[in-house]
Amino acid sequence: MRNAIVHIVTRKAVQRASRDHLLVEKCIHSQLSAEMTKEDPDIQILLDHAKDLYSSLLRGKTTLADDMLCDFDQTREGYREEET
């Protein structure tokens, strides 16, 4: 009991619960992603793009506006190819 009080006072209990929650969430997300890519392999392309975008955003190499403009240009080019 005394040990529990020390953990609560030092916020270790909250830190551990938060860490455990994040670990469980990461595991569930990984399992869900694996299941989704089995059903539709194109989802893996989207997940890879999201991962690359997130990394670029963290490094400051791109902004969301830049990425959206790039996606818009690619979509527009795709429509032009379909018309010809």
PDB file with one MODEL, atoms N, CA, C and O in Angstrom:
MODEL        1
ATOM      1  N   MET A   1       0.824  -1.189   0.000  1.00  0.00           N
ATOM      2  CA  MET A   1       0.000   0.000   0.000  1.00  0.00           C
ATOM      3  C   MET A   1       0.867   1.251   0.000  1.00  0.00           C
ATOM      4  O   MET A   1       0.602   2.215  -0.719  1.00  0.00           O
ATOM      5  N   ARG A   2       1.897   1.212   0.815  1.00  0.00           N
ATOM      6  CA  ARG A   2       2.767   2.375   0.904  1.00  0.00           C
ATOM      7  C   ARG A   2       3.445   2.651  -0.440  1.00  0.00           C
ATOM      8  O   ARG A   2       3.609   3.804  -0.838  1.00  0.00           O
ATOM      9  N   ASN A   3       3.836   1.574  -1.132  1.00  0.00           N
ATOM     10  CA  ASN A   3       4.469   1.705  -2.435  1.00  0.00           C
ATOM     11  C   ASN A   3       3.500   2.340  -3.435  1.00  0.00           C
ATOM     12  O   ASN A   3       3.911   3.156  -4.261  1.00  0.00           O
ATOM     13  N   ALA A   4       2.231   1.975  -3.366  1.00  0.00           N
ATOM     14  CA  ALA A   4       1.228   2.547  -4.268  1.00  0.00           C
ATOM     15  C   ALA A   4       1.082   4.042  -4.044  1.00  0.00           C
ATOM     16  O   ALA A   4       0.936   4.801  -5.002  1.00  0.00           O
ATOM     17  N   ILE A   5       1.120   4.461  -2.823  1.00  0.00           N
ATOM     18  CA  ILE A   5       0.996   5.893  -2.514  1.00  0.00           C
ATOM     19  C   ILE A   5       2.182   6.663  -3.081  1.00  0.00           C
ATOM     20  O   ILE A   5       2.017   7.754  -3.627  1.00  0.00           O
ATOM     21  N   VAL A   6       3.376   6.093  -2.951  1.00  0.00           N
ATOM     22  CA  VAL A   6       4.566   6.748  -3.501  1.00  0.00           C
ATOM     23  C   VAL A   6       4.433   6.881  -5.013  1.00  0.00           C
ATOM     24  O   VAL A   6       4.759   7.931  -5.568  1.00  0.00           O
ATOM     25  N   HIS A   7       3.960   5.833  -5.692  1.00  0.00           N
ATOM     26  CA  HIS A   7       3.786   5.882  -7.138  1.00  0.00           C
ATOM     27  C   HIS A   7       2.763   6.945  -7.539  1.00  0.00           C
ATOM     28  O   HIS A   7       2.968   7.674  -8.509  1.00  0.00           O
ATOM     29  N   ILE A   8       1.675   7.030  -6.799  1.00  0.00           N
ATOM     30  CA  ILE A   8       0.652   8.012  -7.116  1.00  0.00           C
ATOM     31  C   ILE A   8       1.184   9.426  -6.912  1.00  0.00           C
ATOM     32  O   ILE A   8       0.942  10.312  -7.731  1.00  0.00           O
ATOM     33  N   VAL A   9       1.896   9.626  -5.837  1.00  0.00           N
ATOM     34  CA  VAL A   9       2.433  10.953  -5.537  1.00  0.00           C
ATOM     35  C   VAL A   9       3.474  11.358  -6.587  1.00  0.00           C
ATOM     36  O   VAL A   9       3.533  12.523  -6.980  1.00  0.00           O
ATOM     37  N   THR A  10       4.281  10.421  -7.036  1.00  0.00           N
ATOM     38  CA  THR A  10       5.329  10.746  -8.005  1.00  0.00           C
ATOM     39  C   THR A  10       4.832  10.639  -9.454  1.00  0.00           C
ATOM     40  O   THR A  10       5.609  10.825 -10.391  1.00  0.00           O
ATOM     41  N   ARG A  11       3.588  10.352  -9.629  1.00  0.00           N
ATOM     42  CA  ARG A  11       2.952  10.240 -10.946  1.00  0.00           C
ATOM     43  C   ARG A  11       3.466   9.071 -11.780  1.00  0.00           C
ATOM     44  O   ARG A  11       3.210   9.011 -12.982  1.00  0.00           O
ATOM     45  N   LYS A  12       4.176   8.159 -11.168  1.00  0.00           N
ATOM     46  CA  LYS A  12       4.649   6.997 -11.925  1.00  0.00           C
ATOM     47  C   LYS A  12       3.501   6.118 -12.376  1.00  0.00           C
ATOM     48  O   LYS A  12       3.559   5.515 -13.448  1.00  0.00           O
ATOM     49  N   ALA A  13       2.460   6.040 -11.567  1.00  0.00           N
ATOM     50  CA  ALA A  13       1.308   5.221 -11.933  1.00  0.00           C
ATOM     51  C   ALA A  13       0.655   5.766 -13.204  1.00  0.00           C
ATOM     52  O   ALA A  13       0.256   4.997 -14.078  1.00  0.00           O
ATOM     53  N   VAL A  14       0.547   7.068 -13.303  1.00  0.00           N
ATOM     54  CA  VAL A  14      -0.042   7.691 -14.490  1.00  0.00           C
ATOM     55  C   VAL A  14       0.865   7.476 -15.703  1.00  0.00           C
ATOM     56  O   VAL A  14       0.385   7.169 -16.794  1.00  0.00           O
ATOM     57  N   GLN A  15       2.158   7.636 -15.511  1.00  0.00           N
ATOM     58  CA  GLN A  15       3.103   7.434 -16.603  1.00  0.00           C
ATOM     59  C   GLN A  15       3.053   6.005 -17.116  1.00  0.00           C
ATOM     60  O   GLN A  15       3.050   5.776 -18.325  1.00  0.00           O
ATOM     61  N   ARG A  16       3.013   5.053 -16.211  1.00  0.00           N
ATOM     62  CA  ARG A  16       2.977   3.643 -16.612  1.00  0.00           C
ATOM     63  C   ARG A  16       1.673   3.302 -17.313  1.00  0.00           C
ATOM     64  O   ARG A  16       1.670   2.578 -18.308  1.00  0.00           O
ATOM     65  N   ALA A  17       0.571   3.818 -16.802  1.00  0.00           N
ATOM     66  CA  ALA A  17      -0.723   3.556 -17.433  1.00  0.00           C
ATOM     67  C   ALA A  17      -0.768   4.163 -18.833  1.00  0.00           C
ATOM     68  O   ALA A  17      -1.293   3.547 -19.761  1.00  0.00           O
ATOM     69  N   SER A  18      -0.226   5.355 -18.985  1.00  0.00           N
ATOM     70  CA  SER A  18      -0.204   6.006 -20.302  1.00  0.00           C
ATOM     71  C   SER A  18       0.671   5.226 -21.270  1.00  0.00           C
ATOM     72  O   SER A  18       0.298   5.011 -22.423  1.00  0.00           O
ATOM     73  N   ARG A  19       1.835   4.806 -20.796  1.00  0.00           N
ATOM     74  CA  ARG A  19       2.736   4.028 -21.650  1.00  0.00           C
ATOM     75  C   ARG A  19       2.077   2.714 -22.061  1.00  0.00           C
ATOM     76  O   ARG A  19       2.127   2.331 -23.230  1.00  0.00           O
ATOM     77  N   ASP A  20       1.467   2.032 -21.112  1.00  0.00           N
ATOM     78  CA  ASP A  20       0.810   0.762 -21.413  1.00  0.00           C
ATOM     79  C   ASP A  20      -0.331   0.964 -22.402  1.00  0.00           C
ATOM     80  O   ASP A  20      -0.525   0.146 -23.301  1.00  0.00           O
ATOM     81  N   HIS A  21      -1.081   2.038 -22.243  1.00  0.00           N
ATOM     82  CA  HIS A  21      -2.183   2.336 -23.158  1.00  0.00           C
ATOM     83  C   HIS A  21      -1.644   2.541 -24.579  1.00  0.00           C
ATOM     84  O   HIS A  21      -2.213   2.019 -25.538  1.00  0.00           O
ATOM     85  N   LEU A  22      -0.569   3.286 -24.714  1.00  0.00           N
ATOM     86  CA  LEU A  22       0.016   3.529 -26.032  1.00  0.00           C
ATOM     87  C   LEU A  22       0.546   2.255 -26.663  1.00  0.00           C
ATOM     88  O   LEU A  22       0.411   2.060 -27.871  1.00  0.00           O
ATOM     89  N   LEU A  23       1.149   1.383 -25.861  1.00  0.00           N
ATOM     90  CA  LEU A  23       1.654   0.108 -26.386  1.00  0.00           C
ATOM     91  C   LEU A  23       0.520  -0.775 -26.895  1.00  0.00           C
ATOM     92  O   LEU A  23       0.631  -1.383 -27.959  1.00  0.00           O
ATOM     93  N   VAL A  24      -0.567  -0.845 -26.135  1.00  0.00           N
ATOM     94  CA  VAL A  24      -1.721  -1.642 -26.555  1.00  0.00           C
ATOM     95  C   VAL A  24      -2.328  -1.058 -27.827  1.00  0.00           C
ATOM     96  O   VAL A  24      -2.691  -1.797 -28.743  1.00  0.00           O
ATOM     97  N   GLU A  25      -2.437   0.262 -27.880  1.00  0.00           N
ATOM     98  CA  GLU A  25      -2.995   0.910 -29.064  1.00  0.00           C
ATOM     99  C   GLU A  25      -2.128   0.638 -30.296  1.00  0.00           C
ATOM    100  O   GLU A  25      -2.650   0.405 -31.387  1.00  0.00           O
ATOM    101  N   LYS A  26      -0.816   0.668 -30.122  1.00  0.00           N
ATOM    102  CA  LYS A  26       0.096   0.398 -31.242  1.00  0.00           C
ATOM    103  C   LYS A  26      -0.066  -1.037 -31.732  1.00  0.00           C
ATOM    104  O   LYS A  26      -0.074  -1.280 -32.939  1.00  0.00           O
ATOM    105  N   CYS A  27      -0.193  -1.979 -30.822  1.00  0.00           N
ATOM    106  CA  CYS A  27      -0.378  -3.387 -31.205  1.00  0.00           C
ATOM    107  C   CYS A  27      -1.691  -3.584 -31.965  1.00  0.00           C
ATOM    108  O   CYS A  27      -1.730  -4.278 -32.981  1.00  0.00           O
ATOM    109  N   ILE A  28      -2.752  -2.976 -31.470  1.00  0.00           N
ATOM    110  CA  ILE A  28      -4.051  -3.095 -32.146  1.00  0.00           C
ATOM    111  C   ILE A  28      -3.975  -2.476 -33.540  1.00  0.00           C
ATOM    112  O   ILE A  28      -4.490  -3.042 -34.505  1.00  0.00           O
ATOM    113  N   HIS A  29      -3.335  -1.320 -33.640  1.00  0.00           N
ATOM    114  CA  HIS A  29      -3.197  -0.658 -34.933  1.00  0.00           C
ATOM    115  C   HIS A  29      -2.400  -1.527 -35.905  1.00  0.00           C
ATOM    116  O   HIS A  29      -2.758  -1.624 -37.079  1.00  0.00           O
ATOM    117  N   SER A  30      -1.341  -2.152 -35.437  1.00  0.00           N
ATOM    118  CA  SER A  30      -0.533  -3.018 -36.301  1.00  0.00           C
ATOM    119  C   SER A  30      -1.335  -4.216 -36.794  1.00  0.00           C
ATOM    120  O   SER A  30      -1.253  -4.589 -37.964  1.00  0.00           O
ATOM    121  N   GLN A  31      -2.107  -4.814 -35.899  1.00  0.00           N
ATOM    122  CA  GLN A  31      -2.920  -5.962 -36.292  1.00  0.00           C
ATOM    123  C   GLN A  31      -4.003  -5.556 -37.292  1.00  0.00           C
ATOM    124  O   GLN A  31      -4.270  -6.274 -38.255  1.00  0.00           O
ATOM    125  N   LEU A  32      -4.616  -4.410 -37.055  1.00  0.00           N
ATOM    126  CA  LEU A  32      -5.652  -3.922 -37.959  1.00  0.00           C
ATOM    127  C   LEU A  32      -5.072  -3.619 -39.342  1.00  0.00           C
ATOM    128  O   LEU A  32      -5.669  -3.962 -40.362  1.00  0.00           O
ATOM    129  N   SER A  33      -3.925  -2.984 -39.366  1.00  0.00           N
ATOM    130  CA  SER A  33      -3.271  -2.671 -40.643  1.00  0.00           C
ATOM    131  C   SER A  33      -2.923  -3.941 -41.402  1.00  0.00           C
ATOM    132  O   SER A  33      -3.129  -4.016 -42.614  1.00  0.00           O
ATOM    133  N   ALA A  34      -2.400  -4.932 -40.706  1.00  0.00           N
ATOM    134  CA  ALA A  34      -2.046  -6.198 -41.349  1.00  0.00           C
ATOM    135  C   ALA A  34      -3.287  -6.876 -41.916  1.00  0.00           C
ATOM    136  O   ALA A  34      -3.245  -7.416 -43.022  1.00  0.00           O
ATOM    137  N   GLU A  35      -4.371  -6.854 -41.186  1.00  0.00           N
ATOM    138  CA  GLU A  35      -5.613  -7.473 -41.648  1.00  0.00           C
ATOM    139  C   GLU A  35      -6.176  -6.728 -42.866  1.00  0.00           C
ATOM    140  O   GLU A  35      -6.659  -7.351 -43.811  1.00  0.00           O
ATOM    141  N   MET A  36      -6.110  -5.411 -42.835  1.00  0.00           N
ATOM    142  CA  MET A  36      -6.633  -4.612 -43.945  1.00  0.00           C
ATOM    143  C   MET A  36      -5.829  -4.847 -45.221  1.00  0.00           C
ATOM    144  O   MET A  36      -6.401  -4.931 -46.308  1.00  0.00           O
ATOM    145  N   THR A  37      -4.504  -4.953 -45.095  1.00  0.00           N
ATOM    146  CA  THR A  37      -3.680  -5.131 -46.290  1.00  0.00           C
ATOM    147  C   THR A  37      -3.847  -6.524 -46.888  1.00  0.00           C
ATOM    148  O   THR A  37      -3.606  -6.715 -48.080  1.00  0.00           O
ATOM    149  N   LYS A  38      -4.252  -7.490 -46.085  1.00  0.00           N
ATOM    150  CA  LYS A  38      -4.551  -8.817 -46.628  1.00  0.00           C
ATOM    151  C   LYS A  38      -5.772  -8.743 -47.540  1.00  0.00           C
ATOM    152  O   LYS A  38      -5.812  -9.369 -48.599  1.00  0.00           O
ATOM    153  N   GLU A  39      -6.769  -7.964 -47.110  1.00  0.00           N
ATOM    154  CA  GLU A  39      -8.007  -7.856 -47.867  1.00  0.00           C
ATOM    155  C   GLU A  39      -7.845  -6.980 -49.110  1.00  0.00           C
ATOM    156  O   GLU A  39      -8.442  -7.265 -50.148  1.00  0.00           O
ATOM    157  N   ASP A  40      -7.044  -5.922 -49.012  1.00  0.00           N
ATOM    158  CA  ASP A  40      -6.876  -4.989 -50.127  1.00  0.00           C
ATOM    159  C   ASP A  40      -5.431  -4.498 -50.149  1.00  0.00           C
ATOM    160  O   ASP A  40      -5.080  -3.604 -49.379  1.00  0.00           O
ATOM    161  N   PRO A  41      -4.591  -5.056 -51.006  1.00  0.00           N
ATOM    162  CA  PRO A  41      -3.172  -4.676 -51.038  1.00  0.00           C
ATOM    163  C   PRO A  41      -2.930  -3.192 -51.333  1.00  0.00           C
ATOM    164  O   PRO A  41      -1.886  -2.656 -50.964  1.00  0.00           O
ATOM    165  N   ASP A  42      -3.892  -2.517 -51.999  1.00  0.00           N
ATOM    166  CA  ASP A  42      -3.723  -1.095 -52.293  1.00  0.00           C
ATOM    167  C   ASP A  42      -3.678  -0.246 -51.022  1.00  0.00           C
ATOM    168  O   ASP A  42      -3.146   0.864 -51.033  1.00  0.00           O
ATOM    169  N   ILE A  43      -4.227  -0.762 -49.944  1.00  0.00           N
ATOM    170  CA  ILE A  43      -4.198  -0.027 -48.682  1.00  0.00           C
ATOM    171  C   ILE A  43      -2.760   0.152 -48.207  1.00  0.00           C
ATOM    172  O   ILE A  43      -2.433   1.162 -47.583  1.00  0.00           O
ATOM    173  N   GLN A  44      -1.904  -0.818 -48.498  1.00  0.00           N
ATOM    174  CA  GLN A  44      -0.504  -0.707 -48.101  1.00  0.00           C
ATOM    175  C   GLN A  44       0.154   0.493 -48.764  1.00  0.00           C
ATOM    176  O   GLN A  44       0.999   1.149 -48.156  1.00  0.00           O
ATOM    177  N   ILE A  45      -0.220   0.785 -49.994  1.00  0.00           N
ATOM    178  CA  ILE A  45       0.316   1.960 -50.694  1.00  0.00           C
ATOM    179  C   ILE A  45      -0.074   3.228 -49.941  1.00  0.00           C
ATOM    180  O   ILE A  45       0.751   4.120 -49.744  1.00  0.00           O
ATOM    181  N   LEU A  46      -1.332   3.302 -49.525  1.00  0.00           N
ATOM    182  CA  LEU A  46      -1.800   4.470 -48.770  1.00  0.00           C
ATOM    183  C   LEU A  46      -1.088   4.584 -47.427  1.00  0.00           C
ATOM    184  O   LEU A  46      -0.715   5.681 -47.010  1.00  0.00           O
ATOM    185  N   LEU A  47      -0.901   3.456 -46.754  1.00  0.00           N
ATOM    186  CA  LEU A  47      -0.211   3.476 -45.461  1.00  0.00           C
ATOM    187  C   LEU A  47       1.242   3.912 -45.617  1.00  0.00           C
ATOM    188  O   LEU A  47       1.758   4.671 -44.796  1.00  0.00           O
ATOM    189  N   ASP A  48       1.898   3.434 -46.668  1.00  0.00           N
ATOM    190  CA  ASP A  48       3.283   3.841 -46.926  1.00  0.00           C
ATOM    191  C   ASP A  48       3.372   5.336 -47.221  1.00  0.00           C
ATOM    192  O   ASP A  48       4.291   6.016 -46.765  1.00  0.00           O
ATOM    193  N   HIS A  49       2.402   5.839 -47.994  1.00  0.00           N
ATOM    194  CA  HIS A  49       2.388   7.274 -48.298  1.00  0.00           C
ATOM    195  C   HIS A  49       2.185   8.089 -47.018  1.00  0.00           C
ATOM    196  O   HIS A  49       2.847   9.106 -46.813  1.00  0.00           O
ATOM    197  N   ALA A  50       1.274   7.640 -46.170  1.00  0.00           N
ATOM    198  CA  ALA A  50       1.024   8.347 -44.911  1.00  0.00           C
ATOM    199  C   ALA A  50       2.266   8.338 -44.020  1.00  0.00           C
ATOM    200  O   ALA A  50       2.582   9.342 -43.381  1.00  0.00           O
ATOM    201  N   LYS A  51       2.960   7.220 -43.981  1.00  0.00           N
ATOM    202  CA  LYS A  51       4.179   7.112 -43.180  1.00  0.00           C
ATOM    203  C   LYS A  51       5.259   8.057 -43.705  1.00  0.00           C
ATOM    204  O   LYS A  51       5.920   8.744 -42.927  1.00  0.00           O
ATOM    205  N   ASP A  52       5.435   8.089 -45.036  1.00  0.00           N
ATOM    206  CA  ASP A  52       6.426   8.990 -45.635  1.00  0.00           C
ATOM    207  C   ASP A  52       6.071  10.451 -45.391  1.00  0.00           C
ATOM    208  O   ASP A  52       6.942  11.265 -45.085  1.00  0.00           O
ATOM    209  N   LEU A  53       4.791  10.780 -45.527  1.00  0.00           N
ATOM    210  CA  LEU A  53       4.350  12.155 -45.291  1.00  0.00           C
ATOM    211  C   LEU A  53       4.600  12.557 -43.844  1.00  0.00           C
ATOM    212  O   LEU A  53       5.089  13.654 -43.575  1.00  0.00           O
ATOM    213  N   TYR A  54       4.265  11.672 -42.918  1.00  0.00           N
ATOM    214  CA  TYR A  54       4.469  11.960 -41.494  1.00  0.00           C
ATOM    215  C   TYR A  54       5.950  12.208 -41.205  1.00  0.00           C
ATOM    216  O   TYR A  54       6.299  13.144 -40.486  1.00  0.00           O
ATOM    217  N   SER A  55       6.806  11.375 -41.762  1.00  0.00           N
ATOM    218  CA  SER A  55       8.247  11.556 -41.556  1.00  0.00           C
ATOM    219  C   SER A  55       8.725  12.880 -42.135  1.00  0.00           C
ATOM    220  O   SER A  55       9.529  13.577 -41.515  1.00  0.00           O
ATOM    221  N   SER A  56       8.237  13.227 -43.314  1.00  0.00           N
ATOM    222  CA  SER A  56       8.622  14.495 -43.943  1.00  0.00           C
ATOM    223  C   SER A  56       8.145  15.687 -43.130  1.00  0.00           C
ATOM    224  O   SER A  56       8.847  16.690 -43.008  1.00  0.00           O
ATOM    225  N   LEU A  57       6.946  15.567 -42.577  1.00  0.00           N
ATOM    226  CA  LEU A  57       6.416  16.652 -41.745  1.00  0.00           C
ATOM    227  C   LEU A  57       7.255  16.832 -40.486  1.00  0.00           C
ATOM    228  O   LEU A  57       7.549  17.958 -40.083  1.00  0.00           O
ATOM    229  N   LEU A  58       7.637  15.719 -39.867  1.00  0.00           N
ATOM    230  CA  LEU A  58       8.442  15.800 -38.645  1.00  0.00           C
ATOM    231  C   LEU A  58       9.819  16.408 -38.914  1.00  0.00           C
ATOM    232  O   LEU A  58      10.343  17.160 -38.093  1.00  0.00           O
ATOM    233  N   ARG A  59      10.394  16.080 -40.058  1.00  0.00           N
ATOM    234  CA  ARG A  59      11.711  16.617 -40.405  1.00  0.00           C
ATOM    235  C   ARG A  59      11.635  18.035 -40.951  1.00  0.00           C
ATOM    236  O   ARG A  59      12.667  18.683 -41.126  1.00  0.00           O
ATOM    237  N   GLY A  60      10.429  18.528 -41.224  1.00  0.00           N
ATOM    238  CA  GLY A  60      10.259  19.877 -41.748  1.00  0.00           C
ATOM    239  C   GLY A  60      10.568  19.986 -43.224  1.00  0.00           C
ATOM    240  O   GLY A  60      10.781  21.085 -43.735  1.00  0.00           O
ATOM    241  N   LYS A  61      10.594  18.850 -43.921  1.00  0.00           N
ATOM    242  CA  LYS A  61      10.918  18.865 -45.351  1.00  0.00           C
ATOM    243  C   LYS A  61       9.713  19.214 -46.219  1.00  0.00           C
ATOM    244  O   LYS A  61       9.873  19.577 -47.384  1.00  0.00           O
ATOM    245  N   THR A  62       8.525  19.107 -45.667  1.00  0.00           N
ATOM    246  CA  THR A  62       7.314  19.414 -46.421  1.00  0.00           C
ATOM    247  C   THR A  62       6.244  19.936 -45.471  1.00  0.00           C
ATOM    248  O   THR A  62       6.373  19.837 -44.250  1.00  0.00           O
ATOM    249  N   THR A  63       5.201  20.483 -46.044  1.00  0.00           N
ATOM    250  CA  THR A  63       4.037  20.910 -45.271  1.00  0.00           C
ATOM    251  C   THR A  63       2.823  20.176 -45.828  1.00  0.00           C
ATOM    252  O   THR A  63       2.883  19.591 -46.910  1.00  0.00           O
ATOM    253  N   LEU A  64       1.736  20.209 -45.093  1.00  0.00           N
ATOM    254  CA  LEU A  64       0.519  19.572 -45.583  1.00  0.00           C
ATOM    255  C   LEU A  64       0.036  20.232 -46.864  1.00  0.00           C
ATOM    256  O   LEU A  64      -0.465  19.562 -47.767  1.00  0.00           O
ATOM    257  N   ALA A  65       0.190  21.559 -46.939  1.00  0.00           N
ATOM    258  CA  ALA A  65      -0.230  22.275 -48.146  1.00  0.00           C
ATOM    259  C   ALA A  65       0.571  21.801 -49.361  1.00  0.00           C
ATOM    260  O   ALA A  65       0.007  21.601 -50.437  1.00  0.00           O
ATOM    261  N   ASP A  66       1.876  21.623 -49.191  1.00  0.00           N
ATOM    262  CA  ASP A  66       2.708  21.132 -50.289  1.00  0.00           C
ATOM    263  C   ASP A  66       2.257  19.750 -50.737  1.00  0.00           C
ATOM    264  O   ASP A  66       2.157  19.484 -51.935  1.00  0.00           O
ATOM    265  N   ASP A  67       1.987  18.880 -49.790  1.00  0.00           N
ATOM    266  CA  ASP A  67       1.580  17.517 -50.120  1.00  0.00           C
ATOM    267  C   ASP A  67       0.228  17.499 -50.813  1.00  0.00           C
ATOM    268  O   ASP A  67       0.018  16.746 -51.763  1.00  0.00           O
ATOM    269  N   MET A  68      -0.686  18.330 -50.334  1.00  0.00           N
ATOM    270  CA  MET A  68      -2.013  18.383 -50.955  1.00  0.00           C
ATOM    271  C   MET A  68      -1.914  18.918 -52.380  1.00  0.00           C
ATOM    272  O   MET A  68      -2.612  18.433 -53.270  1.00  0.00           O
ATOM    273  N   LEU A  69      -1.062  19.904 -52.607  1.00  0.00           N
ATOM    274  CA  LEU A  69      -0.870  20.452 -53.947  1.00  0.00           C
ATOM    275  C   LEU A  69      -0.275  19.392 -54.873  1.00  0.00           C
ATOM    276  O   LEU A  69      -0.677  19.273 -56.031  1.00  0.00           O
ATOM    277  N   CYS A  70       0.682  18.628 -54.357  1.00  0.00           N
ATOM    278  CA  CYS A  70       1.294  17.548 -55.138  1.00  0.00           C
ATOM    279  C   CYS A  70       0.245  16.496 -55.492  1.00  0.00           C
ATOM    280  O   CYS A  70       0.191  16.038 -56.634  1.00  0.00           O
ATOM    281  N   ASP A  71      -0.594  16.108 -54.519  1.00  0.00           N
ATOM    282  CA  ASP A  71      -1.651  15.128 -54.777  1.00  0.00           C
ATOM    283  C   ASP A  71      -2.635  15.661 -55.809  1.00  0.00           C
ATOM    284  O   ASP A  71      -3.101  14.911 -56.667  1.00  0.00           O
ATOM    285  N   PHE A  72      -2.955  16.951 -55.733  1.00  0.00           N
ATOM    286  CA  PHE A  72      -3.874  17.561 -56.683  1.00  0.00           C
ATOM    287  C   PHE A  72      -3.298  17.499 -58.093  1.00  0.00           C
ATOM    288  O   PHE A  72      -4.000  17.151 -59.042  1.00  0.00           O
ATOM    289  N   ASP A  73      -2.026  17.836 -58.223  1.00  0.00           N
ATOM    290  CA  ASP A  73      -1.374  17.797 -59.532  1.00  0.00           C
ATOM    291  C   ASP A  73      -1.345  16.380 -60.091  1.00  0.00           C
ATOM    292  O   ASP A  73      -1.583  16.179 -61.282  1.00  0.00           O
ATOM    293  N   GLN A  74      -1.055  15.399 -59.245  1.00  0.00           N
ATOM    294  CA  GLN A  74      -1.021  14.011 -59.707  1.00  0.00           C
ATOM    295  C   GLN A  74      -2.412  13.546 -60.126  1.00  0.00           C
ATOM    296  O   GLN A  74      -2.551  12.832 -61.119  1.00  0.00           O
ATOM    297  N   THR A  75      -3.426  13.936 -59.390  1.00  0.00           N
ATOM    298  CA  THR A  75      -4.793  13.559 -59.724  1.00  0.00           C
ATOM    299  C   THR A  75      -5.199  14.182 -61.052  1.00  0.00           C
ATOM    300  O   THR A  75      -5.814  13.531 -61.897  1.00  0.00           O
ATOM    301  N   ARG A  76      -4.845  15.455 -61.223  1.00  0.00           N
ATOM    302  CA  ARG A  76      -5.174  16.150 -62.463  1.00  0.00           C
ATOM    303  C   ARG A  76      -4.472  15.478 -63.649  1.00  0.00           C
ATOM    304  O   ARG A  76      -5.072  15.319 -64.712  1.00  0.00           O
ATOM    305  N   GLU A  77      -3.210  15.086 -63.473  1.00  0.00           N
ATOM    306  CA  GLU A  77      -2.486  14.393 -64.534  1.00  0.00           C
ATOM    307  C   GLU A  77      -3.140  13.045 -64.846  1.00  0.00           C
ATOM    308  O   GLU A  77      -3.203  12.636 -66.006  1.00  0.00           O
ATOM    309  N   GLY A  78      -3.626  12.360 -63.813  1.00  0.00           N
ATOM    310  CA  GLY A  78      -4.297  11.082 -64.006  1.00  0.00           C
ATOM    311  C   GLY A  78      -5.556  11.236 -64.836  1.00  0.00           C
ATOM    312  O   GLY A  78      -5.854  10.393 -65.682  1.00  0.00           O
ATOM    313  N   TYR A  79      -6.310  12.327 -64.594  1.00  0.00           N
ATOM    314  CA  TYR A  79      -7.514  12.580 -65.395  1.00  0.00           C
ATOM    315  C   TYR A  79      -7.152  12.890 -66.843  1.00  0.00           C
ATOM    316  O   TYR A  79      -7.857  12.476 -67.763  1.00  0.00           O
ATOM    317  N   ARG A  80      -6.077  13.603 -67.045  1.00  0.00           N
ATOM    318  CA  ARG A  80      -5.650  13.924 -68.417  1.00  0.00           C
ATOM    319  C   ARG A  80      -5.274  12.648 -69.172  1.00  0.00           C
ATOM    320  O   ARG A  80      -5.593  12.518 -70.353  1.00  0.00           O
ATOM    321  N   GLU A  81      -4.596  11.700 -68.501  1.00  0.00           N
ATOM    322  CA  GLU A  81      -4.223  10.449 -69.143  1.00  0.00           C
ATOM    323  C   GLU A  81      -5.451   9.626 -69.506  1.00  0.00           C
ATOM    324  O   GLU A  81      -5.467   8.966 -70.545  1.00  0.00           O
ATOM    325  N   GLU A  82      -6.481   9.657 -68.661  1.00  0.00           N
ATOM    326  CA  GLU A  82      -7.691   8.889 -68.923  1.00  0.00           C
ATOM    327  C   GLU A  82      -8.460   9.465 -70.103  1.00  0.00           C
ATOM    328  O   GLU A  82      -9.107   8.721 -70.841  1.00  0.00           O
ATOM    329  N   GLU A  83      -8.400  10.789 -70.292  1.00  0.00           N
ATOM    330  CA  GLU A  83      -9.129  11.427 -71.382  1.00  0.00           C
ATOM    331  C   GLU A  83      -8.517  11.116 -72.740  1.00  0.00           C
ATOM    332  O   GLU A  83      -9.228  11.070 -73.743  1.00  0.00           O
ATOM    333  N   THR A  84      -7.202  10.900 -72.782  1.00  0.00           N
ATOM    334  CA  THR A  84      -6.540  10.665 -74.072  1.00  0.00           C
ATOM    335  C   THR A  84      -6.592   9.225 -74.499  1.00  0.00           C
ATOM    336  O   THR A  84      -6.077   8.877 -75.562  1.00  0.00           O
TER     337      THR A  84
ENDMDL
END
